[in-house]
Amino acid sequence: VRASLERAGADVGEVLAALNGRTHRPRALRLAFAVPSREDLVAKLDVLRSCTTVEALAGLQPRGIHFSAQAPVSAAQVAVLFPGQGSQYPGMLGFVRRHFQAAQTLEARANRLWQELAGSTVSALVDPAEGEAEARLRDTVNTHPTVLTVSLAAYSVLEQMGLRPAIMLGHSLGEYAALVAAGRLSLGEGLKLMQARGAALGLACDGDGGTMLALPLDAAATAAL
């Protein structure tokens, strides 16, 4: 890891994602670092050089280095749940876009496809002009392609890190992201469905956005209603 970070222009996120994706040994020791900068990460890697026993590694937690010798969770125990409409917010692509090439690549693909379908880019919907972002993302026509794209961009980073879940699930709109991530739909097919679904829902509530009442009730009280 340290050697990779010392390369000119090396990106911390990309280096760690790529190395993590190649680590699939069933008995691999696992380390997690809490670091605010590249320099701090390099310093913590230097600390590891002085640790020659499992006990020494276990004692590094106060210094922001977390160690586990437990066997990694089996892929058969891992599921991914994609969120639905209502999870969107302005600038939601920001972090993964800034730090991970995999997310940038997914976003670029979605932009090209959405440009062909709708004459605009998903990026323009996620990061519209200041003051317009929240209102535009509340419009279901815009929510559909943005939630799908951001969900898949985030998943592409986890996939690059080696995540191979046994099950893909989605809440409402998230079902489409699950289908694309599982390879049952292409990204283009998913965006076409987002365009059709968003337009249909937009027409259904045209002139009457409706409302929702959420009640904190347990199963018995709900059944009584």
C-alpha positions as a Markdown table, in Angstrom:
| # | Residue | x | y | z |
|---|---|---|---|---|
| 1 | Val | 0.0 | 0.0 | 0.0 |
| 2 | Arg | 2.7 | 2.4 | 1.0 |
| 3 | Ala | 4.7 | 1.8 | -2.2 |
| 4 | Ser | 1.5 | 2.4 | -4.3 |
| 5 | Leu | 0.8 | 5.7 | -2.5 |
| 6 | Glu | 4.3 | 6.9 | -3.2 |
| 7 | Arg | 3.8 | 6.8 | -7.0 |
| 8 | Ala | 3.5 | 10.3 | -8.5 |
| 9 | Gly | -0.2 | 11.3 | -8.8 |
| 10 | Ala | -1.5 | 8.3 | -7.0 |
| 11 | Asp | -5.0 | 8.7 | -5.8 |
| 12 | Val | -5.6 | 7.4 | -2.2 |
| 13 | Gly | -9.2 | 6.2 | -2.9 |
| 14 | Glu | -8.3 | 4.4 | -6.1 |
| 15 | Val | -5.2 | 2.7 | -4.6 |
| 16 | Leu | -7.1 | 1.4 | -1.6 |
| 17 | Ala | -10.1 | 0.3 | -3.6 |
| 18 | Ala | -7.9 | -1.6 | -6.1 |
| 19 | Leu | -5.8 | -3.3 | -3.4 |
| 20 | Asn | -8.9 | -4.2 | -1.4 |
| 21 | Gly | -10.5 | -5.7 | -4.4 |
| 22 | Arg | -7.6 | -8.1 | -4.8 |
| 23 | Thr | -7.7 | -9.3 | -1.2 |
| 24 | His | -9.9 | -12.4 | -1.0 |
| 25 | Arg | -7.9 | -14.7 | 1.2 |
| 26 | Pro | -10.2 | -16.6 | 3.6 |
| 27 | Arg | -8.0 | -16.0 | 6.6 |
| 28 | Ala | -6.8 | -12.5 | 5.7 |
| 29 | Leu | -6.2 | -10.2 | 8.7 |
| 30 | Arg | -8.2 | -7.0 | 8.4 |
| 31 | Leu | -7.2 | -3.5 | 9.2 |
| 32 | Ala | -9.2 | -0.3 | 9.1 |
| 33 | Phe | -7.7 | 3.2 | 9.3 |
| 34 | Ala | -9.3 | 6.4 | 10.4 |
| 35 | Val | -7.3 | 9.0 | 8.6 |
| 36 | Pro | -7.9 | 12.7 | 7.6 |
| 37 | Ser | -5.1 | 12.8 | 5.0 |
| 38 | Arg | -2.6 | 10.9 | 2.8 |
| 39 | Glu | 0.1 | 12.0 | 5.2 |
| 40 | Asp | -1.7 | 10.5 | 8.2 |
| 41 | Leu | -2.3 | 7.3 | 6.3 |
| 42 | Val | 1.4 | 7.0 | 5.4 |
| 43 | Ala | 2.3 | 7.7 | 9.1 |
| 44 | Lys | 0.0 | 4.9 | 10.3 |
| 45 | Leu | 1.4 | 2.5 | 7.8 |
| 46 | Asp | 4.8 | 3.2 | 9.2 |
| 47 | Val | 3.5 | 2.4 | 12.7 |
| 48 | Leu | 2.5 | -1.0 | 11.4 |
| 49 | Arg | 6.0 | -1.9 | 10.5 |
| 50 | Ser | 6.9 | -2.0 | 14.2 |
| 51 | Cys | 4.1 | -4.5 | 15.0 |
| 52 | Thr | 5.2 | -8.0 | 14.8 |
| 53 | Thr | 2.5 | -9.8 | 16.8 |
| 54 | Val | -1.3 | -10.0 | 16.7 |
| 55 | Glu | -1.4 | -8.6 | 20.2 |
| 56 | Ala | 0.6 | -5.5 | 19.1 |
| 57 | Leu | -1.9 | -4.9 | 16.3 |
| 58 | Ala | -4.9 | -5.2 | 18.6 |
| 59 | Gly | -3.4 | -2.5 | 20.8 |
| 60 | Leu | -3.4 | 0.1 | 18.0 |
| 61 | Gln | -7.1 | 1.1 | 18.2 |
| 62 | Pro | -6.5 | 4.2 | 20.3 |
| 63 | Arg | -4.2 | 5.4 | 17.5 |
| 64 | Gly | -6.9 | 5.1 | 14.8 |
| 65 | Ile | -5.8 | 1.7 | 13.5 |
| 66 | His | -8.5 | -1.0 | 13.9 |
| 67 | Phe | -7.6 | -4.7 | 13.6 |
| 68 | Ser | -9.6 | -7.9 | 13.3 |
| 69 | Ala | -8.4 | -11.5 | 12.9 |
| 70 | Gln | -11.9 | -12.8 | 12.5 |
| 71 | Ala | -12.8 | -14.6 | 9.3 |
| 72 | Pro | -14.4 | -12.3 | 6.7 |
| 73 | Val | -18.1 | -12.6 | 6.3 |
| 74 | Ser | -19.0 | -15.0 | 3.6 |
| 75 | Ala | -20.4 | -13.5 | 0.4 |
| 76 | Ala | -23.4 | -15.8 | 0.9 |
| 77 | Gln | -24.3 | -13.6 | 4.0 |
| 78 | Val | -24.1 | -10.3 | 2.2 |
| 79 | Ala | -27.1 | -8.5 | 0.6 |
| 80 | Val | -27.3 | -5.0 | -0.9 |
| 81 | Leu | -30.4 | -2.9 | -0.5 |
| 82 | Phe | -30.9 | 0.1 | -2.9 |
| 83 | Pro | -33.0 | 3.1 | -1.7 |
| 84 | Gly | -36.1 | 4.4 | -3.3 |
| 85 | Gln | -37.6 | 7.8 | -4.0 |
| 86 | Gly | -37.3 | 10.2 | -1.1 |
| 87 | Ser | -33.6 | 9.4 | -0.5 |
| 88 | Gln | -32.4 | 12.0 | -3.0 |
| 89 | Tyr | -30.7 | 15.3 | -2.0 |
| 90 | Pro | -28.8 | 18.0 | -3.9 |
| 91 | Gly | -25.2 | 17.1 | -4.7 |
| 92 | Met | -25.6 | 13.5 | -3.7 |
| 93 | Leu | -23.0 | 12.3 | -6.2 |
| 94 | Gly | -20.4 | 14.7 | -4.7 |
| 95 | Phe | -18.3 | 12.4 | -2.5 |
| 96 | Val | -18.0 | 9.3 | -4.7 |
| 97 | Arg | -17.5 | 11.4 | -7.8 |
| 98 | Arg | -14.6 | 13.3 | -6.2 |
| 99 | His | -12.8 | 10.3 | -4.9 |
| 100 | Phe | -13.5 | 7.3 | -7.1 |
| 101 | Gln | -13.0 | 6.8 | -10.9 |
| 102 | Ala | -15.5 | 3.9 | -10.9 |
| 103 | Ala | -18.3 | 6.4 | -9.9 |
| 104 | Gln | -17.1 | 9.0 | -12.5 |
| 105 | Thr | -17.2 | 6.3 | -15.2 |
| 106 | Leu | -20.7 | 5.2 | -14.3 |
| 107 | Glu | -21.9 | 8.8 | -14.2 |
| 108 | Ala | -20.4 | 9.6 | -17.6 |
| 109 | Arg | -22.2 | 6.5 | -19.1 |
| 110 | Ala | -25.5 | 7.6 | -17.5 |
| 111 | Asn | -25.0 | 11.1 | -18.8 |
| 112 | Arg | -24.5 | 9.9 | -22.4 |
| 113 | Leu | -27.6 | 7.7 | -22.2 |
| 114 | Trp | -29.8 | 10.2 | -20.6 |
| 115 | Gln | -28.7 | 12.9 | -23.1 |
| 116 | Glu | -30.0 | 10.6 | -25.9 |
| 117 | Leu | -33.2 | 9.9 | -24.0 |
| 118 | Ala | -34.1 | 13.3 | -22.5 |
| 119 | Gly | -31.8 | 15.9 | -24.0 |
| 120 | Ser | -30.1 | 16.6 | -20.6 |
| 121 | Thr | -27.6 | 14.9 | -18.3 |
| 122 | Val | -28.2 | 13.3 | -15.0 |
| 123 | Ser | -25.4 | 15.4 | -13.5 |
| 124 | Ala | -27.4 | 18.6 | -14.4 |
| 125 | Leu | -30.3 | 17.2 | -12.4 |
| 126 | Val | -28.3 | 16.2 | -9.4 |
| 127 | Asp | -26.3 | 19.5 | -9.3 |
| 128 | Pro | -28.6 | 22.1 | -10.8 |
| 129 | Ala | -28.2 | 25.9 | -10.2 |
| 130 | Glu | -28.1 | 27.0 | -6.6 |
| 131 | Gly | -31.6 | 27.4 | -5.2 |
| 132 | Glu | -33.2 | 25.1 | -7.8 |
| 133 | Ala | -31.7 | 21.8 | -6.7 |
| 134 | Glu | -34.2 | 20.7 | -4.1 |
| 135 | Ala | -37.3 | 21.6 | -6.0 |
| 136 | Arg | -36.1 | 19.9 | -9.2 |
| 137 | Leu | -35.1 | 16.7 | -7.4 |
| 138 | Arg | -38.6 | 16.6 | -5.8 |
| 139 | Asp | -40.1 | 16.3 | -9.3 |
| 140 | Thr | -40.6 | 12.6 | -9.8 |
| 141 | Val | -39.5 | 12.9 | -13.5 |
| 142 | Asn | -36.1 | 14.0 | -12.3 |
| 143 | Thr | -35.9 | 11.8 | -9.2 |
| 144 | His | -36.1 | 8.6 | -11.2 |
| 145 | Pro | -32.9 | 8.8 | -13.2 |
| 146 | Thr | -30.9 | 10.5 | -10.5 |
| 147 | Val | -31.6 | 7.9 | -7.8 |
| 148 | Leu | -30.8 | 5.1 | -10.2 |
| 149 | Thr | -27.6 | 6.7 | -11.3 |
| 150 | Val | -26.3 | 7.7 | -7.9 |
| 151 | Ser | -27.2 | 4.2 | -6.4 |
| 152 | Leu | -25.3 | 2.5 | -9.2 |
| 153 | Ala | -22.3 | 4.9 | -8.9 |
| 154 | Ala | -22.0 | 4.1 | -5.2 |
| 155 | Tyr | -22.4 | 0.4 | -5.9 |
| 156 | Ser | -19.7 | 0.5 | -8.6 |
| 157 | Val | -17.2 | 1.7 | -5.9 |
| 158 | Leu | -18.1 | -1.2 | -3.6 |
| 159 | Glu | -17.9 | -3.6 | -6.5 |
| 160 | Gln | -14.4 | -2.3 | -7.3 |
| 161 | Met | -13.5 | -3.0 | -3.7 |
| 162 | Gly | -14.4 | -6.6 | -4.2 |
| 163 | Leu | -18.0 | -6.7 | -2.9 |
| 164 | Arg | -19.9 | -9.6 | -4.4 |
| 165 | Pro | -23.3 | -9.8 | -2.7 |
| 166 | Ala | -25.4 | -12.9 | -2.9 |
| 167 | Ile | -28.7 | -10.9 | -3.0 |
| 168 | Met | -29.7 | -7.6 | -4.6 |
| 169 | Leu | -32.8 | -5.9 | -3.1 |
| 170 | Gly | -34.5 | -2.5 | -3.8 |
| 171 | His | -37.1 | -0.5 | -2.0 |
| 172 | Ser | -39.7 | 0.7 | -4.5 |
| 173 | Leu | -37.7 | 2.6 | -7.1 |
| 174 | Gly | -34.5 | 0.9 | -5.8 |
| 175 | Glu | -35.7 | -2.4 | -7.4 |
| 176 | Tyr | -34.5 | -1.1 | -10.8 |
| 177 | Ala | -31.0 | -0.3 | -9.4 |
| 178 | Ala | -30.9 | -3.8 | -8.0 |
| 179 | Leu | -31.9 | -5.3 | -11.4 |
| 180 | Val | -29.2 | -3.3 | -13.1 |
| 181 | Ala | -26.5 | -4.1 | -10.5 |
| 182 | Ala | -27.4 | -7.8 | -10.7 |
| 183 | Gly | -27.0 | -7.7 | -14.5 |
| 184 | Arg | -30.6 | -8.4 | -15.3 |
| 185 | Leu | -31.0 | -5.0 | -17.0 |
| 186 | Ser | -28.5 | -2.9 | -18.8 |
| 187 | Leu | -27.9 | 0.7 | -17.6 |
| 188 | Gly | -29.6 | 1.9 | -20.8 |
| 189 | Glu | -32.6 | -0.3 | -20.2 |
| 190 | Gly | -32.8 | 0.9 | -16.6 |
| 191 | Leu | -32.8 | 4.6 | -17.6 |
| 192 | Lys | -35.5 | 4.0 | -20.3 |
| 193 | Leu | -37.7 | 2.4 | -17.6 |
| 194 | Met | -36.9 | 5.4 | -15.3 |
| 195 | Gln | -38.0 | 7.8 | -18.0 |
| 196 | Ala | -41.3 | 5.9 | -18.6 |
| 197 | Arg | -42.1 | 5.3 | -14.9 |
| 198 | Gly | -41.3 | 8.9 | -14.0 |
| 199 | Ala | -43.4 | 10.3 | -16.8 |
| 200 | Ala | -46.3 | 8.0 | -15.8 |
| 201 | Leu | -46.2 | 9.0 | -12.2 |
| 202 | Gly | -45.8 | 12.6 | -13.1 |
| 203 | Leu | -49.0 | 12.5 | -15.2 |
| 204 | Ala | -50.9 | 10.6 | -12.4 |
| 205 | Cys | -50.4 | 13.4 | -9.9 |
| 206 | Asp | -50.5 | 16.3 | -12.4 |
| 207 | Gly | -52.2 | 19.2 | -10.6 |
| 208 | Asp | -52.5 | 17.3 | -7.4 |
| 209 | Gly | -49.3 | 16.2 | -5.7 |
| 210 | Gly | -51.2 | 14.5 | -2.9 |
| 211 | Thr | -50.0 | 14.1 | 0.6 |
| 212 | Met | -49.0 | 11.5 | 3.1 |
| 213 | Leu | -49.7 | 10.8 | 6.7 |
| 214 | Ala | -47.2 | 8.7 | 8.6 |
| 215 | Leu | -48.3 | 7.2 | 11.9 |
| 216 | Pro | -45.9 | 5.5 | 14.4 |
| 217 | Leu | -48.1 | 2.4 | 15.1 |
| 218 | Asp | -47.1 | -1.2 | 16.0 |
| 219 | Ala | -48.5 | -4.2 | 14.1 |
| 220 | Ala | -51.5 | -4.8 | 16.4 |
| 221 | Ala | -52.6 | -1.1 | 16.2 |
| 222 | Thr | -52.2 | -1.1 | 12.5 |
| 223 | Ala | -54.2 | -4.3 | 12.1 |
| 224 | Ala | -57.0 | -2.8 | 14.2 |
| 225 | Leu | -57.4 | 0.1 | 11.7 |
